[in-house]
């Protein structure tokens, strides 16, 4: 059973790494990060992550953070 668990774990880790690579490619504006940080009172990392997940769209990122 642990062989199956290890394989599944490796597959999940590979998918997560691929997702992180894709998110890192998204260009975000410094002004957008600062706006989200100020409005939502969150850290830079959380603001950047939200923007990257929404392909740099500040409106969608803000909506997602308020839900």
mmCIF file of the N, C-alpha and C atoms, coordinates in Angstrom:
data_MODEL
# 
_entry.id   MODEL 
# 
loop_
_atom_site.group_PDB 
_atom_site.id 
_atom_site.type_symbol 
_atom_site.label_atom_id 
_atom_site.label_alt_id 
_atom_site.label_comp_id 
_atom_site.label_asym_id 
_atom_site.label_entity_id 
_atom_site.label_seq_id 
_atom_site.pdbx_PDB_ins_code 
_atom_site.Cartn_x 
_atom_site.Cartn_y 
_atom_site.Cartn_z 
_atom_site.occupancy 
_atom_site.B_iso_or_equiv 
_atom_site.pdbx_formal_charge 
_atom_site.auth_seq_id 
_atom_site.auth_comp_id 
_atom_site.auth_asym_id 
_atom_site.auth_atom_id 
_atom_site.pdbx_PDB_model_num 
ATOM 1   N N  . UNK A 1 1  ? 0.811   -1.193 0.000   1.00 0.00 ? 1  UNK A N  1 
ATOM 2   C CA . UNK A 1 1  ? 0.000   0.000  0.000   1.00 0.00 ? 1  UNK A CA 1 
ATOM 3   C C  . UNK A 1 1  ? 0.856   1.258  0.000   1.00 0.00 ? 1  UNK A C  1 
ATOM 4   N N  . UNK A 1 2  ? 1.992   1.244  0.639   1.00 0.00 ? 2  UNK A N  1 
ATOM 5   C CA . UNK A 1 2  ? 2.799   2.463  0.700   1.00 0.00 ? 2  UNK A CA 1 
ATOM 6   C C  . UNK A 1 2  ? 3.387   2.820  -0.661  1.00 0.00 ? 2  UNK A C  1 
ATOM 7   N N  . UNK A 1 3  ? 3.587   1.833  -1.523  1.00 0.00 ? 3  UNK A N  1 
ATOM 8   C CA . UNK A 1 3  ? 4.095   2.105  -2.871  1.00 0.00 ? 3  UNK A CA 1 
ATOM 9   C C  . UNK A 1 3  ? 3.072   2.940  -3.644  1.00 0.00 ? 3  UNK A C  1 
ATOM 10  N N  . UNK A 1 4  ? 1.808   2.583  -3.506  1.00 0.00 ? 4  UNK A N  1 
ATOM 11  C CA . UNK A 1 4  ? 0.742   3.333  -4.174  1.00 0.00 ? 4  UNK A CA 1 
ATOM 12  C C  . UNK A 1 4  ? 0.660   4.741  -3.594  1.00 0.00 ? 4  UNK A C  1 
ATOM 13  N N  . UNK A 1 5  ? 0.757   4.852  -2.297  1.00 0.00 ? 5  UNK A N  1 
ATOM 14  C CA . UNK A 1 5  ? 0.725   6.158  -1.636  1.00 0.00 ? 5  UNK A CA 1 
ATOM 15  C C  . UNK A 1 5  ? 1.892   7.031  -2.049  1.00 0.00 ? 5  UNK A C  1 
ATOM 16  N N  . UNK A 1 6  ? 3.080   6.441  -2.156  1.00 0.00 ? 6  UNK A N  1 
ATOM 17  C CA . UNK A 1 6  ? 4.259   7.190  -2.582  1.00 0.00 ? 6  UNK A CA 1 
ATOM 18  C C  . UNK A 1 6  ? 4.097   7.693  -4.005  1.00 0.00 ? 6  UNK A C  1 
ATOM 19  N N  . UNK A 1 7  ? 3.563   6.845  -4.864  1.00 0.00 ? 7  UNK A N  1 
ATOM 20  C CA . UNK A 1 7  ? 3.368   7.228  -6.269  1.00 0.00 ? 7  UNK A CA 1 
ATOM 21  C C  . UNK A 1 7  ? 2.372   8.377  -6.369  1.00 0.00 ? 7  UNK A C  1 
ATOM 22  N N  . UNK A 1 8  ? 1.288   8.260  -5.640  1.00 0.00 ? 8  UNK A N  1 
ATOM 23  C CA . UNK A 1 8  ? 0.266   9.304  -5.640  1.00 0.00 ? 8  UNK A CA 1 
ATOM 24  C C  . UNK A 1 8  ? 0.847   10.612 -5.102  1.00 0.00 ? 8  UNK A C  1 
ATOM 25  N N  . UNK A 1 9  ? 1.637   10.497 -4.069  1.00 0.00 ? 9  UNK A N  1 
ATOM 26  C CA . UNK A 1 9  ? 2.269   11.674 -3.474  1.00 0.00 ? 9  UNK A CA 1 
ATOM 27  C C  . UNK A 1 9  ? 3.201   12.359 -4.470  1.00 0.00 ? 9  UNK A C  1 
ATOM 28  N N  . UNK A 1 10 ? 3.988   11.564 -5.190  1.00 0.00 ? 10 UNK A N  1 
ATOM 29  C CA . UNK A 1 10 ? 4.902   12.128 -6.198  1.00 0.00 ? 10 UNK A CA 1 
ATOM 30  C C  . UNK A 1 10 ? 4.128   12.807 -7.316  1.00 0.00 ? 10 UNK A C  1 
ATOM 31  N N  . UNK A 1 11 ? 3.025   12.187 -7.739  1.00 0.00 ? 11 UNK A N  1 
ATOM 32  C CA . UNK A 1 11 ? 2.205   12.770 -8.806  1.00 0.00 ? 11 UNK A CA 1 
ATOM 33  C C  . UNK A 1 11 ? 1.602   14.101 -8.365  1.00 0.00 ? 11 UNK A C  1 
ATOM 34  N N  . UNK A 1 12 ? 1.116   14.151 -7.136  1.00 0.00 ? 12 UNK A N  1 
ATOM 35  C CA . UNK A 1 12 ? 0.543   15.388 -6.620  1.00 0.00 ? 12 UNK A CA 1 
ATOM 36  C C  . UNK A 1 12 ? 1.609   16.471 -6.501  1.00 0.00 ? 12 UNK A C  1 
ATOM 37  N N  . UNK A 1 13 ? 2.782   16.080 -6.058  1.00 0.00 ? 13 UNK A N  1 
ATOM 38  C CA . UNK A 1 13 ? 3.888   17.026 -5.918  1.00 0.00 ? 13 UNK A CA 1 
ATOM 39  C C  . UNK A 1 13 ? 4.291   17.579 -7.287  1.00 0.00 ? 13 UNK A C  1 
ATOM 40  N N  . UNK A 1 14 ? 4.326   16.719 -8.297  1.00 0.00 ? 14 UNK A N  1 
ATOM 41  C CA . UNK A 1 14 ? 4.680   17.148 -9.653  1.00 0.00 ? 14 UNK A CA 1 
ATOM 42  C C  . UNK A 1 14 ? 3.631   18.113 -10.201 1.00 0.00 ? 14 UNK A C  1 
ATOM 43  N N  . UNK A 1 15 ? 2.359   17.837 -9.960  1.00 0.00 ? 15 UNK A N  1 
ATOM 44  C CA . UNK A 1 15 ? 1.291   18.729 -10.416 1.00 0.00 ? 15 UNK A CA 1 
ATOM 45  C C  . UNK A 1 15 ? 1.394   20.082 -9.730  1.00 0.00 ? 15 UNK A C  1 
ATOM 46  N N  . UNK A 1 16 ? 1.688   20.059 -8.439  1.00 0.00 ? 16 UNK A N  1 
ATOM 47  C CA . UNK A 1 16 ? 1.813   21.305 -7.685  1.00 0.00 ? 16 UNK A CA 1 
ATOM 48  C C  . UNK A 1 16 ? 2.988   22.130 -8.200  1.00 0.00 ? 16 UNK A C  1 
ATOM 49  N N  . UNK A 1 17 ? 4.102   21.482 -8.482  1.00 0.00 ? 17 UNK A N  1 
ATOM 50  C CA . UNK A 1 17 ? 5.269   22.184 -9.011  1.00 0.00 ? 17 UNK A CA 1 
ATOM 51  C C  . UNK A 1 17 ? 4.969   22.777 -10.381 1.00 0.00 ? 17 UNK A C  1 
ATOM 52  N N  . UNK A 1 18 ? 4.251   22.048 -11.214 1.00 0.00 ? 18 UNK A N  1 
ATOM 53  C CA . UNK A 1 18 ? 3.878   22.548 -12.538 1.00 0.00 ? 18 UNK A CA 1 
ATOM 54  C C  . UNK A 1 18 ? 2.973   23.772 -12.405 1.00 0.00 ? 18 UNK A C  1 
ATOM 55  N N  . UNK A 1 19 ? 2.024   23.715 -11.488 1.00 0.00 ? 19 UNK A N  1 
ATOM 56  C CA . UNK A 1 19 ? 1.117   24.854 -11.250 1.00 0.00 ? 19 UNK A CA 1 
ATOM 57  C C  . UNK A 1 19 ? 1.906   26.072 -10.779 1.00 0.00 ? 19 UNK A C  1 
ATOM 58  N N  . UNK A 1 20 ? 2.863   25.856 -9.886  1.00 0.00 ? 20 UNK A N  1 
ATOM 59  C CA . UNK A 1 20 ? 3.681   26.963 -9.386  1.00 0.00 ? 20 UNK A CA 1 
ATOM 60  C C  . UNK A 1 20 ? 4.500   27.594 -10.509 1.00 0.00 ? 20 UNK A C  1 
ATOM 61  N N  . UNK A 1 21 ? 5.010   26.774 -11.420 1.00 0.00 ? 21 UNK A N  1 
ATOM 62  C CA . UNK A 1 21 ? 5.767   27.293 -12.565 1.00 0.00 ? 21 UNK A CA 1 
ATOM 63  C C  . UNK A 1 21 ? 4.879   28.154 -13.445 1.00 0.00 ? 21 UNK A C  1 
ATOM 64  N N  . UNK A 1 22 ? 3.653   27.687 -13.685 1.00 0.00 ? 22 UNK A N  1 
ATOM 65  C CA . UNK A 1 22 ? 2.712   28.449 -14.509 1.00 0.00 ? 22 UNK A CA 1 
ATOM 66  C C  . UNK A 1 22 ? 2.365   29.779 -13.847 1.00 0.00 ? 22 UNK A C  1 
ATOM 67  N N  . UNK A 1 23 ? 2.135   29.751 -12.540 1.00 0.00 ? 23 UNK A N  1 
ATOM 68  C CA . UNK A 1 23 ? 1.808   30.986 -11.832 1.00 0.00 ? 23 UNK A CA 1 
ATOM 69  C C  . UNK A 1 23 ? 2.980   31.964 -11.840 1.00 0.00 ? 23 UNK A C  1 
ATOM 70  N N  . UNK A 1 24 ? 4.187   31.448 -11.760 1.00 0.00 ? 24 UNK A N  1 
ATOM 71  C CA . UNK A 1 24 ? 5.370   32.307 -11.755 1.00 0.00 ? 24 UNK A CA 1 
ATOM 72  C C  . UNK A 1 24 ? 5.534   33.050 -13.075 1.00 0.00 ? 24 UNK A C  1 
ATOM 73  N N  . UNK A 1 25 ? 4.992   32.513 -14.150 1.00 0.00 ? 25 UNK A N  1 
ATOM 74  C CA . UNK A 1 25 ? 5.100   33.142 -15.464 1.00 0.00 ? 25 UNK A CA 1 
ATOM 75  C C  . UNK A 1 25 ? 4.164   34.341 -15.624 1.00 0.00 ? 25 UNK A C  1 
ATOM 76  N N  . UNK A 1 26 ? 3.144   34.432 -14.780 1.00 0.00 ? 26 UNK A N  1 
ATOM 77  C CA . UNK A 1 26 ? 2.157   35.507 -14.901 1.00 0.00 ? 26 UNK A CA 1 
ATOM 78  C C  . UNK A 1 26 ? 2.787   36.826 -14.467 1.00 0.00 ? 26 UNK A C  1 
ATOM 79  N N  . UNK A 1 27 ? 2.649   37.835 -15.319 1.00 0.00 ? 27 UNK A N  1 
ATOM 80  C CA . UNK A 1 27 ? 3.178   39.163 -15.019 1.00 0.00 ? 27 UNK A CA 1 
ATOM 81  C C  . UNK A 1 27 ? 2.146   39.938 -14.208 1.00 0.00 ? 27 UNK A C  1 
ATOM 82  N N  . UNK A 1 28 ? 2.604   40.504 -13.104 1.00 0.00 ? 28 UNK A N  1 
ATOM 83  C CA . UNK A 1 28 ? 1.714   41.313 -12.273 1.00 0.00 ? 28 UNK A CA 1 
ATOM 84  C C  . UNK A 1 28 ? 2.345   42.677 -12.061 1.00 0.00 ? 28 UNK A C  1 
ATOM 85  N N  . UNK A 1 29 ? 1.500   43.678 -11.863 1.00 0.00 ? 29 UNK A N  1 
ATOM 86  C CA . UNK A 1 29 ? 1.969   45.049 -11.672 1.00 0.00 ? 29 UNK A CA 1 
ATOM 87  C C  . UNK A 1 29 ? 2.179   45.333 -10.189 1.00 0.00 ? 29 UNK A C  1 
ATOM 88  N N  . UNK A 1 30 ? 3.255   46.048 -9.904  1.00 0.00 ? 30 UNK A N  1 
ATOM 89  C CA . UNK A 1 30 ? 3.575   46.420 -8.527  1.00 0.00 ? 30 UNK A CA 1 
ATOM 90  C C  . UNK A 1 30 ? 2.434   47.241 -7.918  1.00 0.00 ? 30 UNK A C  1 
ATOM 91  N N  . UNK A 1 31 ? 1.855   48.134 -8.725  1.00 0.00 ? 31 UNK A N  1 
ATOM 92  C CA . UNK A 1 31 ? 0.761   48.981 -8.237  1.00 0.00 ? 31 UNK A CA 1 
ATOM 93  C C  . UNK A 1 31 ? -0.450  48.145 -7.835  1.00 0.00 ? 31 UNK A C  1 
ATOM 94  N N  . UNK A 1 32 ? -0.720  47.091 -8.598  1.00 0.00 ? 32 UNK A N  1 
ATOM 95  C CA . UNK A 1 32 ? -1.849  46.214 -8.282  1.00 0.00 ? 32 UNK A CA 1 
ATOM 96  C C  . UNK A 1 32 ? -1.611  45.470 -6.971  1.00 0.00 ? 32 UNK A C  1 
ATOM 97  N N  . UNK A 1 33 ? -0.387  45.015 -6.776  1.00 0.00 ? 33 UNK A N  1 
ATOM 98  C CA . UNK A 1 33 ? -0.045  44.316 -5.531  1.00 0.00 ? 33 UNK A CA 1 
ATOM 99  C C  . UNK A 1 33 ? -0.238  45.256 -4.352  1.00 0.00 ? 33 UNK A C  1 
ATOM 100 N N  . UNK A 1 34 ? 0.268   46.473 -4.478  1.00 0.00 ? 34 UNK A N  1 
ATOM 101 C CA . UNK A 1 34 ? 0.161   47.443 -3.385  1.00 0.00 ? 34 UNK A CA 1 
ATOM 102 C C  . UNK A 1 34 ? -1.288  47.833 -3.114  1.00 0.00 ? 34 UNK A C  1 
ATOM 103 N N  . UNK A 1 35 ? -2.090  47.958 -4.168  1.00 0.00 ? 35 UNK A N  1 
ATOM 104 C CA . UNK A 1 35 ? -3.509  48.271 -4.005  1.00 0.00 ? 35 UNK A CA 1 
ATOM 105 C C  . UNK A 1 35 ? -4.216  47.176 -3.211  1.00 0.00 ? 35 UNK A C  1 
ATOM 106 N N  . UNK A 1 36 ? -3.990  45.936 -3.596  1.00 0.00 ? 36 UNK A N  1 
ATOM 107 C CA . UNK A 1 36 ? -4.632  44.815 -2.904  1.00 0.00 ? 36 UNK A CA 1 
ATOM 108 C C  . UNK A 1 36 ? -4.152  44.729 -1.460  1.00 0.00 ? 36 UNK A C  1 
ATOM 109 N N  . UNK A 1 37 ? -2.857  44.941 -1.241  1.00 0.00 ? 37 UNK A N  1 
ATOM 110 C CA . UNK A 1 37 ? -2.327  44.908 0.124   1.00 0.00 ? 37 UNK A CA 1 
ATOM 111 C C  . UNK A 1 37 ? -3.004  45.963 0.996   1.00 0.00 ? 37 UNK A C  1 
ATOM 112 N N  . UNK A 1 38 ? -3.156  47.165 0.456   1.00 0.00 ? 38 UNK A N  1 
ATOM 113 C CA . UNK A 1 38 ? -3.746  48.261 1.221   1.00 0.00 ? 38 UNK A CA 1 
ATOM 114 C C  . UNK A 1 38 ? -5.239  48.048 1.466   1.00 0.00 ? 38 UNK A C  1 
ATOM 115 N N  . UNK A 1 39 ? -5.957  47.650 0.440   1.00 0.00 ? 39 UNK A N  1 
ATOM 116 C CA . UNK A 1 39 ? -7.406  47.498 0.554   1.00 0.00 ? 39 UNK A CA 1 
ATOM 117 C C  . UNK A 1 39 ? -7.812  46.307 1.419   1.00 0.00 ? 39 UNK A C  1 
ATOM 118 N N  . UNK A 1 40 ? -7.093  45.213 1.276   1.00 0.00 ? 40 UNK A N  1 
ATOM 119 C CA . UNK A 1 40 ? -7.479  43.989 1.973   1.00 0.00 ? 40 UNK A CA 1 
ATOM 120 C C  . UNK A 1 40 ? -6.697  43.763 3.264   1.00 0.00 ? 40 UNK A C  1 
ATOM 121 N N  . UNK A 1 41 ? -5.676  44.597 3.495   1.00 0.00 ? 41 UNK A N  1 
ATOM 122 C CA . UNK A 1 41 ? -4.813  44.460 4.674   1.00 0.00 ? 41 UNK A CA 1 
ATOM 123 C C  . UNK A 1 41 ? -4.233  43.048 4.775   1.00 0.00 ? 41 UNK A C  1 
ATOM 124 N N  . UNK A 1 42 ? -3.596  42.633 3.682   1.00 0.00 ? 42 UNK A N  1 
ATOM 125 C CA . UNK A 1 42 ? -2.972  41.314 3.620   1.00 0.00 ? 42 UNK A CA 1 
ATOM 126 C C  . UNK A 1 42 ? -1.499  41.471 3.259   1.00 0.00 ? 42 UNK A C  1 
ATOM 127 N N  . UNK A 1 43 ? -0.757  40.396 3.374   1.00 0.00 ? 43 UNK A N  1 
ATOM 128 C CA . UNK A 1 43 ? 0.673   40.434 3.073   1.00 0.00 ? 43 UNK A CA 1 
ATOM 129 C C  . UNK A 1 43 ? 0.920   40.478 1.571   1.00 0.00 ? 43 UNK A C  1 
ATOM 130 N N  . UNK A 1 44 ? 2.124   40.866 1.220   1.00 0.00 ? 44 UNK A N  1 
ATOM 131 C CA . UNK A 1 44 ? 2.522   40.939 -0.185  1.00 0.00 ? 44 UNK A CA 1 
ATOM 132 C C  . UNK A 1 44 ? 2.400   39.564 -0.850  1.00 0.00 ? 44 UNK A C  1 
ATOM 133 N N  . UNK A 1 45 ? 2.818   38.524 -0.163  1.00 0.00 ? 45 UNK A N  1 
ATOM 134 C CA . UNK A 1 45 ? 2.766   37.177 -0.735  1.00 0.00 ? 45 UNK A CA 1 
ATOM 135 C C  . UNK A 1 45 ? 1.357   36.742 -1.089  1.00 0.00 ? 45 UNK A C  1 
ATOM 136 N N  . UNK A 1 46 ? 0.415   37.020 -0.208  1.00 0.00 ? 46 UNK A N  1 
ATOM 137 C CA . UNK A 1 46 ? -0.981  36.649 -0.456  1.00 0.00 ? 46 UNK A CA 1 
ATOM 138 C C  . UNK A 1 46 ? -1.539  37.465 -1.615  1.00 0.00 ? 46 UNK A C  1 
ATOM 139 N N  . UNK A 1 47 ? -1.216  38.748 -1.649  1.00 0.00 ? 47 UNK A N  1 
ATOM 140 C CA . UNK A 1 47 ? -1.688  39.615 -2.736  1.00 0.00 ? 47 UNK A CA 1 
ATOM 141 C C  . UNK A 1 47 ? -1.124  39.158 -4.079  1.00 0.00 ? 47 UNK A C  1 
ATOM 142 N N  . UNK A 1 48 ? 0.171   38.861 -4.111  1.00 0.00 ? 48 UNK A N  1 
ATOM 143 C CA . UNK A 1 48 ? 0.799   38.405 -5.352  1.00 0.00 ? 48 UNK A CA 1 
ATOM 144 C C  . UNK A 1 48 ? 0.202   37.079 -5.808  1.00 0.00 ? 48 UNK A C  1 
ATOM 145 N N  . UNK A 1 49 ? -0.004  36.178 -4.886  1.00 0.00 ? 49 UNK A N  1 
ATOM 146 C CA . UNK A 1 49 ? -0.567  34.866 -5.220  1.00 0.00 ? 49 UNK A CA 1 
ATOM 147 C C  . UNK A 1 49 ? -1.961  35.013 -5.827  1.00 0.00 ? 49 UNK A C  1 
ATOM 148 N N  . UNK A 1 50 ? -2.779  35.845 -5.209  1.00 0.00 ? 50 UNK A N  1 
ATOM 149 C CA . UNK A 1 50 ? -4.130  36.053 -5.714  1.00 0.00 ? 50 UNK A CA 1 
ATOM 150 C C  . UNK A 1 50 ? -4.105  36.659 -7.114  1.00 0.00 ? 50 UNK A C  1 
ATOM 151 N N  . UNK A 1 51 ? -3.246  37.634 -7.332  1.00 0.00 ? 51 UNK A N  1 
ATOM 152 C CA . UNK A 1 51 ? -3.129  38.233 -8.664  1.00 0.00 ? 51 UNK A CA 1 
ATOM 153 C C  . UNK A 1 51 ? -2.662  37.212 -9.690  1.00 0.00 ? 51 UNK A C  1 
ATOM 154 N N  . UNK A 1 52 ? -1.686  36.414 -9.342  1.00 0.00 ? 52 UNK A N  1 
ATOM 155 C CA . UNK A 1 52 ? -1.181  35.409 -10.277 1.00 0.00 ? 52 UNK A CA 1 
ATOM 156 C C  . UNK A 1 52 ? -2.254  34.369 -10.603 1.00 0.00 ? 52 UNK A C  1 
ATOM 157 N N  . UNK A 1 53 ? -3.013  33.960 -9.598  1.00 0.00 ? 53 UNK A N  1 
ATOM 158 C CA . UNK A 1 53 ? -4.070  32.974 -9.825  1.00 0.00 ? 53 UNK A CA 1 
ATOM 159 C C  . UNK A 1 53 ? -5.164  33.522 -10.739 1.00 0.00 ? 53 UNK A C  1 
ATOM 160 N N  . UNK A 1 54 ? -5.296  34.842 -10.789 1.00 0.00 ? 54 UNK A N  1 
ATOM 161 C CA . UNK A 1 54 ? -6.314  35.481 -11.629 1.00 0.00 ? 54 UNK A CA 1 
ATOM 162 C C  . UNK A 1 54 ? -5.681  36.191 -12.819 1.00 0.00 ? 54 UNK A C  1 
ATOM 163 N N  . UNK A 1 55 ? -4.521  35.697 -13.230 1.00 0.00 ? 55 UNK A N  1 
ATOM 164 C CA . UNK A 1 55 ? -3.824  36.165 -14.431 1.00 0.00 ? 55 UNK A CA 1 
ATOM 165 C C  . UNK A 1 55 ? -3.605  37.675 -14.453 1.00 0.00 ? 55 UNK A C  1 
ATOM 166 N N  . UNK A 1 56 ? -3.346  38.254 -13.281 1.00 0.00 ? 56 UNK A N  1 
ATOM 167 C CA . UNK A 1 56 ? -3.042  39.673 -13.190 1.00 0.00 ? 56 UNK A CA 1 
ATOM 168 C C  . UNK A 1 56 ? -4.259  40.578 -13.162 1.00 0.00 ? 56 UNK A C  1 
ATOM 169 N N  . UNK A 1 57 ? -5.454  40.018 -13.174 1.00 0.00 ? 57 UNK A N  1 
ATOM 170 C CA . UNK A 1 57 ? -6.683  40.812 -13.164 1.00 0.00 ? 57 UNK A CA 1 
ATOM 171 C C  . UNK A 1 57 ? -6.989  41.239 -11.729 1.00 0.00 ? 57 UNK A C  1 
ATOM 172 N N  . UNK A 1 58 ? -6.787  42.522 -11.452 1.00 0.00 ? 58 UNK A N  1 
ATOM 173 C CA . UNK A 1 58 ? -6.926  43.026 -10.090 1.00 0.00 ? 58 UNK A CA 1 
ATOM 174 C C  . UNK A 1 58 ? -8.371  42.930 -9.590  1.00 0.00 ? 58 UNK A C  1 
ATOM 175 N N  . UNK A 1 59 ? -9.340  43.159 -10.449 1.00 0.00 ? 59 UNK A N  1 
ATOM 176 C CA . UNK A 1 59 ? -10.745 43.094 -10.034 1.00 0.00 ? 59 UNK A CA 1 
ATOM 177 C C  . UNK A 1 59 ? -11.118 41.672 -9.619  1.00 0.00 ? 59 UNK A C  1 
ATOM 178 N N  . UNK A 1 60 ? -10.754 40.701 -10.431 1.00 0.00 ? 60 UNK A N  1 
ATOM 179 C CA . UNK A 1 60 ? -11.060 39.301 -10.096 1.00 0.00 ? 60 UNK A CA 1 
ATOM 180 C C  . UNK A 1 60 ? -10.338 38.870 -8.822  1.00 0.00 ? 60 UNK A C  1 
ATOM 181 N N  . UNK A 1 61 ? -9.106  39.326 -8.648  1.00 0.00 ? 61 UNK A N  1 
ATOM 182 C CA . UNK A 1 61 ? -8.346  38.983 -7.447  1.00 0.00 ? 61 UNK A CA 1 
ATOM 183 C C  . UNK A 1 61 ? -9.024  39.549 -6.204  1.00 0.00 ? 61 UNK A C  1 
ATOM 184 N N  . UNK A 1 62 ? -9.469  40.795 -6.272  1.00 0.00 ? 62 UNK A N  1 
ATOM 185 C CA . UNK A 1 62 ? -10.159 41.416 -5.134  1.00 0.00 ? 62 UNK A CA 1 
ATOM 186 C C  . UNK A 1 62 ? -11.474 40.708 -4.828  1.00 0.00 ? 62 UNK A C  1 
ATOM 187 N N  . UNK A 1 63 ? -12.216 40.361 -5.852  1.00 0.00 ? 63 UNK A N  1 
ATOM 188 C CA . UNK A 1 63 ? -13.489 39.658 -5.646  1.00 0.00 ? 63 UNK A CA 1 
ATOM 189 C C  . UNK A 1 63 ? -13.240 38.312 -4.968  1.00 0.00 ? 63 UNK A C  1 
ATOM 190 N N  . UNK A 1 64 ? -12.235 37.593 -5.428  1.00 0.00 ? 64 UNK A N  1 
ATOM 191 C CA . UNK A 1 64 ? -11.924 36.283 -4.844  1.00 0.00 ? 64 UNK A CA 1 
ATOM 192 C C  . UNK A 1 64 ? -11.514 36.420 -3.378  1.00 0.00 ? 64 UNK A C  1 
ATOM 193 N N  . UNK A 1 65 ? -10.793 37.470 -3.058  1.00 0.00 ? 65 UNK A N  1 
ATOM 194 C CA . UNK A 1 65 ? -10.347 37.665 -1.679  1.00 0.00 ? 65 UNK A CA 1 
ATOM 195 C C  . UNK A 1 65 ? -11.490 38.063 -0.748  1.00 0.00 ? 65 UNK A C  1 
ATOM 196 N N  . UNK A 1 66 ? -12.533 38.667 -1.289  1.00 0.00 ? 66 UNK A N  1 
ATOM 197 C CA . UNK A 1 66 ? -13.658 39.069 -0.442  1.00 0.00 ? 66 UNK A CA 1 
ATOM 198 C C  . UNK A 1 66 ? -14.660 37.944 -0.241  1.00 0.00 ? 66 UNK A C  1 
ATOM 199 N N  . UNK A 1 67 ? -14.595 36.923 -1.060  1.00 0.00 ? 67 UNK A N  1 
ATOM 200 C CA . UNK A 1 67 ? -15.536 35.797 -0.919  1.00 0.00 ? 67 UNK A CA 1 
ATOM 201 C C  . UNK A 1 67 ? -15.049 34.787 0.069   1.00 0.00 ? 67 UNK A C  1 
# 
